[in-house]
């Protein structure tokens, strides 16, 4: 159960009245990597095996997630790990791993302007409609939405859709991700580790987010709303862009 009913006091036009809202729940999960506790994640309690797989993949810890199991609030991931596992704090206090992506995303996958609009319209979930308290991400592959996710954390939504692709053998180099959240450097690094070539966000980016997208060969599209969007890097992947 990802929500709870909560009664508050709504003030409207100077008048106050009780109101019952659907509020999203935060839950804590412990991530174990090859039997050892690695970190704790605050998340919404659905698509949790996908969250585990995606976290390991998007942090560059392993390209071969062998198994993910969930027992109560423990996510147990089995995957071969090489290299350092030194941690760092991301832009929102989230835990990440200090690892540079292996190289540029060289995928030739591209999109059209109508596809950008269509993907943007899909960046919404029932949980978002009910609560307004979550972020959403979508994974677009082969002309369709392969999976949607929603979560209290924007990082988690991306881990969940990428984790779905990892667990179901969807080639990420042929995918587009749409997201409601801001796109600072630590978000862009996730896509670089995963090899996702195109990212569409309804929100803003940052200077370091743009620099990372440029460095790692990712097409970064932000402020995608209604009939407009802004392309910051590698615009050549939008094949019908004027000029």
Backbone as CSV, one residue per row, in Angstrom:
resi,resn,N_x,N_y,N_z,CA_x,CA_y,CA_z,C_x,C_y,C_z
1,UNK,0.854,-1.187,0.000,0.000,0.000,0.000,0.892,1.240,0.000
2,UNK,0.807,2.068,-1.054,1.704,3.208,-1.204,1.120,4.510,-0.696
3,UNK,-0.153,4.491,-0.245,-0.791,5.725,0.201,-1.509,5.517,1.529
4,UNK,-1.861,6.634,2.141,-2.628,6.631,3.372,-3.585,7.806,3.319
5,UNK,-4.749,7.661,3.940,-5.695,8.769,4.014,-5.377,9.622,5.233
6,UNK,-5.373,10.943,5.050,-4.996,11.844,6.132,-5.911,13.067,6.100
7,UNK,-6.367,13.465,7.274,-7.268,14.617,7.366,-6.487,15.870,7.726
8,UNK,-6.676,16.905,6.938,-6.045,18.187,7.189,-7.095,19.282,7.245
9,UNK,-6.624,20.492,7.395,-7.512,21.651,7.432,-7.216,22.505,6.210
10,UNK,-8.168,22.561,5.301,-7.973,23.313,4.054,-8.535,24.730,4.203
11,UNK,-7.713,25.723,3.859,-8.134,27.119,3.889,-8.332,27.584,2.453
12,UNK,-9.536,28.071,2.183,-9.858,28.523,0.826,-10.708,29.790,0.921
13,UNK,-10.223,30.885,0.319,-10.971,32.133,0.348,-11.201,32.661,1.745
14,UNK,-10.229,32.357,2.637,-10.349,32.834,3.996,-11.176,31.942,4.897
15,UNK,-11.781,30.889,4.356,-12.570,29.949,5.139,-11.811,28.646,5.319
16,UNK,-12.020,27.974,6.445,-11.328,26.719,6.743,-12.339,25.592,6.903
17,UNK,-11.954,24.411,6.372,-12.820,23.242,6.498,-11.950,21.993,6.470
18,UNK,-12.354,20.932,7.174,-11.592,19.677,7.136,-11.593,19.096,5.725
19,UNK,-10.485,18.489,5.352,-10.381,17.827,4.051,-9.598,16.529,4.233
20,UNK,-10.050,15.495,3.564,-9.354,14.208,3.635,-8.592,13.997,2.340
21,UNK,-7.281,13.879,2.466,-6.410,13.732,1.300,-5.796,12.341,1.243
22,UNK,-5.447,11.935,0.026,-4.639,10.738,-0.166,-3.179,11.169,-0.174
23,UNK,-2.401,10.661,0.771,-1.008,11.079,0.960,-0.085,9.894,0.659
24,UNK,0.986,10.162,-0.074,1.928,9.105,-0.420,2.774,8.730,0.795
25,UNK,3.088,7.446,0.930,3.875,6.946,2.047,5.349,6.828,1.658
26,UNK,6.220,7.157,2.592,7.658,6.903,2.452,7.995,5.649,3.259
27,UNK,8.773,4.748,2.659,9.225,3.560,3.380,10.730,3.397,3.174
28,UNK,11.367,2.750,4.140,12.813,2.558,4.056,13.121,1.105,3.742
29,UNK,14.024,0.912,2.761,14.461,-0.414,2.355,15.981,-0.507,2.507
30,UNK,16.442,-1.654,2.952,17.884,-1.899,3.083,18.357,-2.686,1.877
31,UNK,19.357,-2.150,1.179,19.906,-2.813,-0.003,21.143,-3.608,0.390
32,UNK,21.094,-4.908,0.133,22.223,-5.793,0.371,22.817,-6.193,-0.974
33,UNK,24.128,-6.072,-1.079,24.833,-6.405,-2.307,25.755,-7.584,-2.038
34,UNK,25.444,-8.699,-2.678,26.202,-9.937,-2.477,26.318,-10.304,-0.993
35,UNK,25.207,-10.128,-0.279,25.126,-10.536,1.110,25.527,-9.494,2.130
36,UNK,26.112,-8.367,1.691,26.561,-7.329,2.622,25.689,-6.086,2.486
37,UNK,25.354,-5.481,3.615,24.549,-4.273,3.580,25.329,-3.164,2.881
38,UNK,24.676,-2.535,1.879,25.354,-1.491,1.118,24.828,-0.099,1.461
39,UNK,23.489,0.044,1.480,22.904,1.345,1.804,21.424,1.170,2.115
40,UNK,20.802,2.225,2.589,19.359,2.245,2.789,18.736,3.210,1.784
41,UNK,17.562,2.857,1.291,16.862,3.663,0.307,15.476,4.012,0.822
42,UNK,15.096,5.274,0.715,13.737,5.692,1.020,12.963,5.707,-0.288
43,UNK,11.855,4.951,-0.331,11.163,4.761,-1.597,9.688,4.489,-1.371
44,UNK,8.926,4.519,-2.454,7.541,4.073,-2.443,7.527,2.565,-2.675
45,UNK,6.638,1.870,-1.984,6.729,0.413,-1.870,6.101,-0.342,-3.047
46,UNK,6.605,-0.095,-4.239,6.225,-0.918,-5.384,7.394,-0.893,-6.374
47,UNK,7.466,-1.900,-7.248,8.586,-2.077,-8.189,9.923,-2.071,-7.443
48,UNK,9.977,-2.779,-6.322,11.168,-2.723,-5.475,12.291,-3.605,-6.015
49,UNK,11.979,-4.744,-6.614,13.055,-5.529,-7.234,13.666,-4.748,-8.394
50,UNK,12.836,-4.031,-9.138,13.348,-3.176,-10.211,14.237,-2.073,-9.647
51,UNK,13.833,-1.530,-8.506,14.646,-0.493,-7.857,16.030,-1.031,-7.509
52,UNK,16.089,-2.237,-6.949,17.380,-2.831,-6.601,18.261,-3.051,-7.799
53,UNK,17.685,-3.645,-8.857,18.459,-3.899,-10.077,18.923,-2.595,-10.708
54,UNK,18.018,-1.616,-10.771,18.356,-0.348,-11.405,19.391,0.437,-10.638
55,UNK,19.304,0.416,-9.304,20.286,1.133,-8.499,21.692,0.606,-8.772
56,UNK,21.858,-0.705,-8.735,23.173,-1.301,-8.958,23.673,-0.987,-10.367
57,UNK,22.779,-1.076,-11.352,23.158,-0.833,-12.746,23.486,0.637,-12.981
58,UNK,22.637,1.532,-12.471,22.801,2.966,-12.731,23.960,3.587,-11.961
59,UNK,24.402,2.929,-10.904,25.579,3.407,-10.179,26.871,2.877,-10.785
60,UNK,26.771,2.070,-11.817,27.960,1.515,-12.455,28.629,0.430,-11.642
61,UNK,27.887,-0.144,-10.683,28.480,-1.182,-9.832,28.627,-2.501,-10.571
62,UNK,27.696,-2.793,-11.493,27.761,-4.042,-12.240,26.924,-3.938,-13.503
63,UNK,27.359,-4.593,-14.558,26.594,-4.697,-15.800,25.898,-6.043,-15.905
64,UNK,25.964,-6.845,-14.856,25.397,-8.188,-14.899,24.658,-8.470,-13.595
65,UNK,23.443,-7.962,-13.497,22.622,-8.215,-12.315,22.044,-9.620,-12.443
66,UNK,22.491,-10.512,-11.586,22.132,-11.924,-11.716,20.823,-12.270,-11.022
67,UNK,20.566,-11.646,-9.871,19.354,-11.988,-9.128,19.004,-10.838,-8.189
68,UNK,17.706,-10.597,-8.054,17.205,-9.628,-7.071,16.057,-10.286,-6.330
69,UNK,16.140,-10.309,-5.008,15.047,-10.839,-4.196,14.644,-9.809,-3.160
70,UNK,13.383,-9.887,-2.758,12.848,-8.959,-1.761,12.270,-9.757,-0.610
71,UNK,12.721,-9.458,0.598,12.208,-10.099,1.802,11.891,-9.012,2.805
72,UNK,10.578,-8.809,3.059,10.127,-7.717,3.900,10.673,-6.409,3.321
73,UNK,11.558,-5.706,4.023,12.125,-4.452,3.527,13.617,-4.594,3.222
74,UNK,14.029,-5.786,2.863,15.418,-6.038,2.471,15.466,-6.406,0.989
75,UNK,16.220,-5.603,0.220,16.449,-5.879,-1.197,17.814,-6.543,-1.308
76,UNK,17.848,-7.759,-1.832,19.107,-8.489,-1.924,19.467,-8.702,-3.396
77,UNK,20.595,-8.091,-3.779,21.052,-8.127,-5.173,22.315,-8.958,-5.262
78,UNK,22.325,-9.867,-6.226,23.523,-10.650,-6.520,24.076,-10.197,-7.862
79,UNK,25.319,-9.737,-7.860,25.941,-9.225,-9.088,27.448,-9.162,-8.893
80,UNK,28.223,-9.509,-9.925,29.679,-9.393,-9.805,30.107,-7.928,-9.763
81,UNK,30.921,-7.574,-8.772,31.344,-6.191,-8.576,32.854,-6.093,-8.742
82,UNK,33.282,-5.105,-9.491,34.712,-4.809,-9.593,34.919,-3.322,-9.341
83,UNK,36.096,-2.975,-8.865,36.416,-1.568,-8.667,35.939,-1.034,-7.332
84,UNK,36.162,0.233,-7.126,35.866,0.898,-5.865,34.361,1.008,-5.630
85,UNK,33.953,0.970,-4.359,32.556,1.190,-3.997,32.450,2.391,-3.056
86,UNK,33.367,3.358,-3.213,33.341,4.550,-2.374,32.083,5.361,-2.668
87,UNK,31.406,5.819,-1.617,30.126,6.496,-1.767,30.285,8.013,-1.736
88,UNK,29.260,8.689,-2.290,29.199,10.141,-2.246,27.746,10.561,-2.070
89,UNK,27.534,11.802,-1.664,26.197,12.344,-1.492,25.798,13.103,-2.751
90,UNK,24.605,12.780,-3.285,24.121,13.437,-4.483,23.447,14.762,-4.184
91,UNK,22.796,15.337,-5.188,22.237,16.686,-5.076,21.097,16.783,-4.071
92,UNK,20.401,15.695,-3.808,19.283,15.739,-2.869,19.573,14.936,-1.612
93,UNK,20.844,14.663,-1.349,21.202,13.882,-0.175,21.166,12.393,-0.418
94,UNK,20.887,11.975,-1.640,20.854,10.550,-1.952,22.279,9.998,-2.027
95,UNK,22.410,8.714,-1.739,23.720,8.075,-1.766,24.036,7.579,-3.173
96,UNK,25.212,7.905,-3.648,25.694,7.395,-4.920,27.078,6.811,-4.762
97,UNK,27.600,6.265,-5.843,28.929,5.668,-5.845,29.829,6.498,-6.743
98,UNK,31.040,6.750,-6.286,31.981,7.554,-7.067,32.573,6.683,-8.168
99,UNK,31.918,6.714,-9.308,32.390,5.947,-10.464,32.142,6.755,-11.728
100,UNK,33.144,6.878,-12.559,32.995,7.558,-13.838,32.444,6.576,-14.857
101,UNK,31.431,6.958,-15.627,30.913,6.066,-16.669,32.024,5.601,-17.600
102,UNK,31.888,4.399,-18.160,32.970,3.824,-18.968,33.261,4.564,-20.264
103,UNK,32.337,5.381,-20.738,32.583,6.109,-21.976,31.319,6.797,-22.451
104,UNK,31.385,7.371,-23.652,30.251,8.080,-24.215,29.168,7.099,-24.666
105,UNK,27.925,7.557,-24.629,26.818,6.793,-25.194,26.848,7.009,-26.694
106,UNK,27.099,5.955,-27.439,27.290,6.082,-28.892,26.076,5.615,-29.688
107,UNK,24.997,5.279,-29.027,23.796,4.807,-29.713,23.326,5.807,-30.762
108,UNK,22.937,5.294,-31.912,22.387,6.132,-32.961,20.875,6.273,-32.887
109,UNK,20.290,5.797,-31.795,18.834,5.883,-31.654,18.393,7.344,-31.656
110,UNK,17.277,7.624,-32.339,16.812,9.004,-32.464,15.300,9.067,-32.260
111,UNK,14.793,10.294,-32.130,13.361,10.521,-31.946,12.920,11.653,-32.864
112,UNK,11.609,11.770,-33.010,11.036,12.890,-33.755,10.395,13.869,-32.772
113,UNK,10.103,15.054,-33.256,9.427,16.039,-32.409,8.078,15.508,-31.916
114,UNK,7.238,14.905,-32.788,5.980,14.341,-32.263,6.204,13.269,-31.192
115,UNK,7.279,12.490,-31.303,7.565,11.490,-30.270,7.928,12.142,-28.942
116,UNK,8.667,13.248,-28.989,8.980,13.970,-27.753,7.686,14.428,-27.086
117,UNK,6.768,14.993,-27.867,5.484,15.421,-27.313,4.718,14.231,-26.727
118,UNK,4.693,13.119,-27.468,3.927,11.940,-27.038,4.490,11.344,-25.748
119,UNK,5.815,11.253,-25.658,6.444,10.724,-24.443,6.158,11.641,-23.267
120,UNK,6.252,12.937,-23.488,5.989,13.900,-22.415,4.586,13.724,-21.847
121,UNK,3.611,13.498,-22.718,2.232,13.313,-22.250,2.081,12.067,-21.387
122,UNK,2.969,11.102,-21.552,2.876,9.845,-20.816,3.560,9.897,-19.447
123,UNK,4.253,10.993,-19.151,4.984,11.060,-17.877,4.013,11.412,-16.755
124,UNK,3.147,10.468,-16.444,2.151,10.628,-15.395,1.704,9.239,-14.974
125,UNK,1.388,9.060,-13.688,0.904,7.775,-13.190,-0.331,7.998,-12.325
126,UNK,-1.048,6.900,-12.038,-2.229,7.002,-11.181,-1.858,7.518,-9.794
127,UNK,-0.691,7.089,-9.286,-0.267,7.534,-7.957,-0.024,9.042,-7.945
128,UNK,0.531,9.573,-9.027,0.723,11.023,-9.124,-0.628,11.732,-9.136
129,UNK,-1.579,11.204,-9.902,-2.900,11.832,-9.975,-3.580,11.847,-8.610
130,UNK,-3.399,10.772,-7.846,-4.067,10.665,-6.546,-3.431,11.556,-5.486
131,UNK,-2.110,11.717,-5.535,-1.417,12.359,-4.413,-0.705,13.654,-4.773
132,UNK,-0.225,13.793,-6.003,0.610,14.938,-6.363,1.937,14.946,-5.626
133,UNK,2.253,13.832,-4.932,3.426,13.807,-4.061,4.540,12.899,-4.526
134,UNK,4.530,12.513,-5.798,5.569,11.625,-6.312,6.135,12.175,-7.615
135,UNK,7.309,11.658,-7.972,7.860,11.863,-9.307,7.486,10.670,-10.180
136,UNK,7.568,10.857,-11.479,7.241,9.790,-12.429,8.352,9.676,-13.474
137,UNK,8.577,8.455,-13.953,9.446,8.219,-15.105,8.787,7.191,-16.013
138,UNK,9.111,7.265,-17.298,8.630,6.289,-18.280,9.811,5.819,-19.118
139,UNK,9.728,4.575,-19.564,10.725,4.009,-20.473,10.039,3.753,-21.806
140,UNK,10.521,4.413,-22.839,9.946,4.331,-24.187,10.842,3.448,-25.042
141,UNK,10.287,2.355,-25.604,11.072,1.447,-26.432,10.197,0.881,-27.545
142,UNK,10.755,0.867,-28.748,10.055,0.254,-29.880,8.711,0.924,-30.155
143,UNK,8.657,2.230,-29.951,7.444,2.964,-30.261,6.364,2.906,-29.210
144,UNK,6.629,2.271,-28.068,5.614,2.162,-27.022,6.240,2.430,-25.648
145,UNK,5.384,2.666,-24.666,5.831,2.799,-23.286,6.003,1.398,-22.712
146,UNK,7.241,1.019,-22.407,7.527,-0.312,-21.871,7.159,-0.418,-20.405
147,UNK,7.349,0.663,-19.643,7.051,0.646,-18.212,6.978,2.074,-17.697
148,UNK,6.169,2.271,-16.649,6.113,3.537,-15.928,6.473,3.282,-14.473
149,UNK,6.970,4.315,-13.814,7.216,4.196,-12.382,6.860,5.508,-11.705
150,UNK,6.544,5.409,-10.415,6.362,6.611,-9.602,6.947,6.330,-8.235
151,UNK,7.446,7.391,-7.595,8.134,7.217,-6.327,8.300,8.577,-5.658
152,UNK,8.515,8.554,-4.340,8.770,9.801,-3.624,10.085,10.440,-4.066
153,UNK,10.998,9.667,-4.646,12.278,10.202,-5.110,12.436,10.100,-6.613
154,UNK,12.862,11.184,-7.253,13.026,11.141,-8.709,14.117,10.152,-9.113
155,UNK,15.183,10.034,-8.293,16.231,9.072,-8.589,15.662,7.662,-8.648
156,UNK,14.768,7.350,-7.711,14.190,6.010,-7.655,13.373,5.685,-8.896
157,UNK,12.643,6.678,-9.435,11.823,6.398,-10.608,12.687,5.980,-11.792
158,UNK,13.825,6.631,-11.939,14.746,6.268,-13.026,15.352,4.888,-12.774
159,UNK,15.770,4.617,-11.529,16.297,3.288,-11.204,15.259,2.212,-11.499
160,UNK,13.997,2.494,-11.209,12.948,1.487,-11.410,12.731,1.169,-12.881
161,UNK,12.652,2.178,-13.739,12.407,1.869,-15.157,13.633,1.225,-15.798
162,UNK,14.828,1.672,-15.397,16.035,1.034,-15.923,16.167,-0.375,-15.363
163,UNK,15.821,-0.566,-14.089,15.833,-1.905,-13.511,14.882,-2.834,-14.228
164,UNK,13.724,-2.334,-14.621,12.786,-3.139,-15.419,13.440,-3.589,-16.724
165,UNK,14.120,-2.656,-17.395,14.792,-3.006,-18.645,15.874,-4.056,-18.414
166,UNK,16.643,-3.907,-17.355,17.713,-4.861,-17.036,17.136,-6.247,-16.781
167,UNK,16.049,-6.318,-16.009,15.468,-7.611,-15.647,14.704,-8.267,-16.798
168,UNK,14.321,-7.482,-17.807,13.531,-8.023,-18.919,14.279,-8.003,-20.246
169,UNK,15.555,-7.702,-20.209,16.376,-7.790,-21.423,16.057,-6.753,-22.476
170,UNK,15.574,-5.583,-22.074,15.298,-4.515,-23.033,16.583,-3.737,-23.284
171,UNK,17.015,-3.603,-24.547,18.276,-2.897,-24.832,18.164,-1.404,-24.561
172,UNK,18.882,-0.926,-23.561,18.748,0.466,-23.135,19.273,1.454,-24.167
173,UNK,20.163,1.007,-25.051,20.655,1.883,-26.108,19.603,2.217,-27.143
174,UNK,18.445,1.532,-27.077,17.341,1.783,-27.997,16.157,2.429,-27.278
175,UNK,16.410,3.004,-26.118,15.336,3.536,-25.276,15.424,5.049,-25.097
176,UNK,14.301,5.616,-24.721,14.214,7.005,-24.290,13.586,7.000,-22.901
177,UNK,14.104,7.828,-22.008,13.506,7.959,-20.683,12.867,9.334,-20.550
178,UNK,11.638,9.351,-20.058,10.955,10.587,-19.724,10.813,10.687,-18.218
179,UNK,11.009,11.882,-17.660,11.044,12.033,-16.208,10.440,13.384,-15.812
180,UNK,9.802,13.418,-14.633,9.256,14.683,-14.140,10.303,15.542,-13.451
181,UNK,11.397,14.935,-12.996,12.323,15.627,-12.101,13.419,16.418,-12.781
182,UNK,14.088,17.261,-11.967,15.264,18.005,-12.438,16.354,17.039,-12.866
183,UNK,17.265,17.534,-13.697,18.321,16.703,-14.254,19.703,17.272,-13.945
184,UNK,20.140,17.208,-12.673,21.506,17.600,-12.343,22.479,16.501,-12.747
185,UNK,23.750,16.698,-12.448,24.788,15.772,-12.895,24.541,14.339,-12.426
186,UNK,24.150,14.149,-11.160,24.035,12.774,-10.683,22.924,12.004,-11.382
187,UNK,21.881,12.700,-11.839,20.856,12.035,-12.640,21.408,11.656,-14.010
188,UNK,22.108,12.574,-14.638,22.660,12.312,-15.971,23.668,11.164,-15.929
189,UNK,24.449,11.079,-14.860,25.413,9.990,-14.732,24.717,8.638,-14.720
190,UNK,23.520,8.563,-14.150,22.758,7.311,-14.181,22.523,6.858,-15.620
191,UNK,22.067,7.793,-16.470,21.801,7.441,-17.863,23.085,7.032,-18.575
192,UNK,24.184,7.694,-18.242,25.460,7.365,-18.883,25.898,5.949,-18.527
193,UNK,25.786,5.573,-17.251,26.117,4.201,-16.850,25.221,3.192,-17.556
194,UNK,23.950,3.548,-17.721,22.993,2.619,-18.327,23.076,2.593,-19.849
195,UNK,23.642,3.642,-20.455,23.728,3.705,-21.912,22.468,4.210,-22.584
196,UNK,21.671,5.015,-21.871,20.437,5.582,-22.434,20.789,6.823,-23.260
197,UNK,20.402,6.885,-24.539,20.853,7.991,-25.392,20.033,9.277,-25.304
198,UNK,18.733,9.164,-24.949,17.858,10.342,-24.984,17.074,10.432,-23.676
199,UNK,17.061,11.624,-23.080,16.333,11.874,-21.837,15.440,13.091,-22.037
200,UNK,14.182,12.954,-21.634,13.211,14.041,-21.732,12.691,14.347,-20.333
201,UNK,12.782,15.596,-19.910,12.294,15.975,-18.589,11.323,17.133,-18.692
202,UNK,10.306,17.095,-17.836,9.402,18.236,-17.747,10.038,19.388,-16.980
203,UNK,11.102,19.091,-16.245,11.706,20.079,-15.353,13.014,20.616,-15.938
204,UNK,13.764,21.314,-15.092,14.999,21.977,-15.506,16.200,21.051,-15.353
205,UNK,17.327,21.513,-15.845,18.607,20.857,-15.616,19.499,21.844,-14.845
206,UNK,20.777,21.536,-14.727,21.761,22.428,-14.114,22.957,22.538,-15.041
207,UNK,23.875,23.442,-14.703,25.059,23.588,-15.560,25.867,22.292,-15.612
208,UNK,25.992,21.620,-14.462,26.766,20.370,-14.433,25.999,19.224,-15.093
209,UNK,24.676,19.290,-15.044,23.886,18.303,-15.762,24.101,18.406,-17.260
210,UNK,24.101,19.645,-17.768,24.351,19.864,-19.201,25.758,19.427,-19.574
211,UNK,26.740,19.782,-18.749,28.130,19.412,-19.034,28.298,17.895,-19.077
212,UNK,27.643,17.192,-18.142,27.754,15.734,-18.117,27.088,15.119,-19.342
213,UNK,25.916,15.625,-19.731,25.231,15.106,-20.909,26.063,15.325,-22.165
214,UNK,26.684,16.490,-22.261,27.545,16.772,-23.409,28.756,15.844,-23.421
215,UNK,29.380,15.672,-22.258,30.578,14.840,-22.157,30.303,13.383,-22.484
216,UNK,29.148,12.874,-22.029,28.880,11.441,-22.169,27.928,11.108,-23.312
217,UNK,27.674,12.070,-24.191,26.967,11.770,-25.433,25.485,11.537,-25.288
218,UNK,24.839,12.225,-24.357,23.416,12.040,-24.108,22.639,13.254,-24.617
219,UNK,21.545,12.990,-25.312,20.659,14.059,-25.741,19.762,14.435,-24.577
220,UNK,19.932,15.651,-24.062,19.209,16.102,-22.882,18.165,17.138,-23.282
221,UNK,16.899,16.777,-23.062,15.767,17.640,-23.395,15.050,17.982,-22.094
222,UNK,14.877,19.268,-21.814,14.208,19.685,-20.581,13.092,20.687,-20.882
223,UNK,12.355,21.080,-19.837,11.210,21.974,-19.974,10.251,21.492,-21.064
224,UNK,10.062,20.172,-21.147,9.168,19.611,-22.156,7.739,19.665,-21.624
225,UNK,6.993,20.626,-22.133,5.637,20.866,-21.665,4.775,21.336,-22.836
226,UNK,3.601,20.744,-22.963,2.679,21.109,-24.031,3.379,20.989,-25.389
227,UNK,3.534,22.120,-26.097,4.113,22.049,-27.439,5.507,22.658,-27.495
228,UNK,6.225,22.646,-26.372,7.576,23.215,-26.384,8.526,22.332,-25.600
229,UNK,9.806,22.425,-25.915,10.869,21.787,-25.139,12.191,22.447,-25.508
230,UNK,13.194,22.261,-24.674,14.514,22.840,-24.906,15.535,21.709,-24.994
231,UNK,16.309,21.707,-26.083,17.363,20.703,-26.273,18.691,21.343,-25.889
232,UNK,19.395,20.720,-24.951,20.656,21.295,-24.474,21.887,20.637,-25.084
233,UNK,21.795,19.374,-25.420,22.979,18.659,-25.923,22.580,17.641,-26.986
234,UNK,23.484,17.434,-27.919,23.377,16.380,-28.936,22.004,16.368,-29.616
235,UNK,21.653,17.529,-30.180,20.361,17.703,-30.849,20.236,16.870,-32.115
236,UNK,21.323,16.315,-32.618,21.269,15.529,-33.856,20.396,14.289,-33.730
237,UNK,20.117,13.849,-32.485,19.243,12.678,-32.314,17.762,13.016,-32.487
238,UNK,17.435,14.298,-32.668,16.057,14.670,-33.004,16.043,14.877,-34.511
239,UNK,15.577,13.872,-35.215,15.866,13.809,-36.649,15.051,14.756,-37.520
240,UNK,13.954,15.320,-36.995,13.201,16.276,-37.808,13.275,17.695,-37.229
241,UNK,14.347,17.969,-36.516,14.524,19.303,-35.938,14.807,20.318,-37.051
242,UNK,14.061,21.411,-37.113,14.296,22.400,-38.167,15.687,23.024,-38.076
243,UNK,16.240,23.395,-39.202,17.512,24.096,-39.234,18.684,23.202,-39.126
